[in-house]
């Protein structure tokens, strides 16, 4: 199953993303895996809104979700300049959860089964349990 959602860069839109993912994955994965997917996706969409699109409501964030029997792939793309690189798992472990910057990337790197970056597009992969 592949699905796509486009939102404006407003933090209020996070509720729409959360509900869309929750509805799409309900009863298809364990409650723990669903919490992980929701948390990481919410953090990455928040990063796209705040850092990528600079809270510019006229800019979009595109979220694509592709699920199969074994994996969930979520791709999040904004209209920003992108980031150069992701932290390694070791670097992510050192980031502060309470810091204003870095929490989302820390969670994404540590909680996904695979993560890829292509400038302003990030791909999150979760293996179903």
C-alpha positions as CSV (number, residue, x, y, z in Angstrom):
1,X,0.0,0.0,0.0
2,X,1.4,3.4,-0.9
3,X,-0.2,6.7,0.2
4,X,0.7,10.3,0.1
5,X,-0.1,13.4,2.3
6,X,0.8,17.0,1.6
7,X,0.5,19.6,4.4
8,X,1.4,23.2,4.7
9,X,4.2,24.2,7.0
10,X,2.2,24.9,10.1
11,X,2.7,23.0,13.4
12,X,-1.1,22.6,13.7
13,X,-0.8,20.2,10.7
14,X,1.1,17.7,12.8
15,X,-2.3,16.4,14.1
16,X,-3.3,15.6,10.6
17,X,-0.1,13.6,10.0
18,X,-0.4,11.8,13.3
19,X,-4.0,10.7,12.6
20,X,-3.2,9.8,9.0
21,X,-0.3,7.5,10.0
22,X,-2.2,6.0,13.0
23,X,-5.3,5.2,10.8
24,X,-3.1,3.8,8.0
25,X,-1.2,1.4,10.3
26,X,-3.9,0.6,12.9
27,X,-4.0,-3.2,13.5
28,X,-1.2,-3.8,11.0
29,X,1.7,-3.5,13.4
30,X,2.3,-3.9,17.1
31,X,1.3,-1.0,19.4
32,X,5.0,-0.4,20.3
33,X,6.1,-0.3,16.7
34,X,3.2,2.1,16.0
35,X,4.4,4.4,18.8
36,X,7.9,4.4,17.4
37,X,6.7,5.2,13.9
38,X,4.5,8.0,15.1
39,X,7.2,9.5,17.3
40,X,9.9,9.5,14.7
41,X,7.6,10.7,11.9
42,X,6.2,13.5,14.1
43,X,9.8,14.7,14.9
44,X,10.9,14.6,11.2
45,X,7.8,16.5,10.0
46,X,8.4,19.0,12.8
47,X,12.0,19.4,11.6
48,X,10.7,19.9,8.0
49,X,8.2,22.6,9.1
50,X,10.6,24.5,11.5
51,X,14.0,24.0,10.0
52,X,13.4,23.0,6.4
53,X,10.6,25.4,5.5
54,X,11.2,28.0,8.2
55,X,7.6,28.0,9.4
56,X,6.5,29.4,6.0
57,X,2.9,28.2,5.6
58,X,3.1,28.6,1.9
59,X,5.7,25.9,1.6
60,X,4.6,22.2,1.6
61,X,5.8,19.1,3.4
62,X,5.2,15.9,1.5
63,X,4.8,12.6,3.4
64,X,4.8,9.3,1.5
65,X,4.1,6.0,3.2
66,X,4.7,2.7,1.6
67,X,3.9,-0.5,3.5
68,X,4.4,-4.1,2.6
69,X,4.1,-7.4,4.6
70,X,7.5,-6.8,6.2
71,X,8.3,-3.0,6.2
72,X,7.0,0.5,6.6
73,X,8.8,3.1,4.6
74,X,8.0,6.8,5.2
75,X,9.6,9.5,3.1
76,X,9.4,13.1,4.2
77,X,10.3,16.0,1.9
78,X,10.3,19.7,2.5
79,X,11.2,22.8,0.4
80,X,14.2,23.7,2.3
81,X,17.9,23.5,1.6
82,X,18.3,20.1,3.3
83,X,21.0,18.9,5.6
84,X,24.4,17.6,4.6
85,X,24.5,14.4,6.7
86,X,22.9,12.4,9.4
87,X,24.6,11.7,12.6
88,X,26.0,8.2,13.0
89,X,24.4,6.0,15.7
90,X,27.4,6.8,18.0
91,X,27.0,10.6,17.4
92,X,23.2,10.3,17.9
93,X,23.6,8.6,21.2
94,X,25.6,11.7,22.4
95,X,22.9,14.2,21.3
96,X,20.9,15.7,24.1
97,X,17.1,14.8,24.1
98,X,16.4,18.2,25.8
99,X,18.3,20.4,23.4
100,X,16.3,22.5,21.0
101,X,18.2,21.1,18.0
102,X,19.1,17.5,17.4
103,X,16.4,15.6,19.3
104,X,14.5,14.6,16.1
105,X,17.6,13.3,14.3
106,X,18.7,11.5,17.5
107,X,15.3,9.7,17.7
108,X,15.2,9.0,13.9
109,X,18.7,7.5,13.8
110,X,18.3,5.4,16.9
111,X,14.7,4.2,16.4
112,X,14.5,3.4,12.7
113,X,15.8,0.2,11.2
114,X,17.3,2.2,8.3
115,X,17.5,5.9,7.5
116,X,18.6,7.6,4.3
117,X,19.1,11.3,3.5
118,X,18.9,13.0,0.2
119,X,19.3,16.8,0.8
120,X,15.7,17.8,1.8
121,X,14.2,14.3,1.7
122,X,14.6,11.7,4.4
123,X,13.6,8.1,4.2
124,X,12.6,6.2,7.3
125,X,12.4,2.4,7.3
126,X,10.8,0.3,10.0
127,X,10.7,-3.5,9.9
128,X,7.4,-4.8,11.1
129,X,7.5,-7.1,14.1
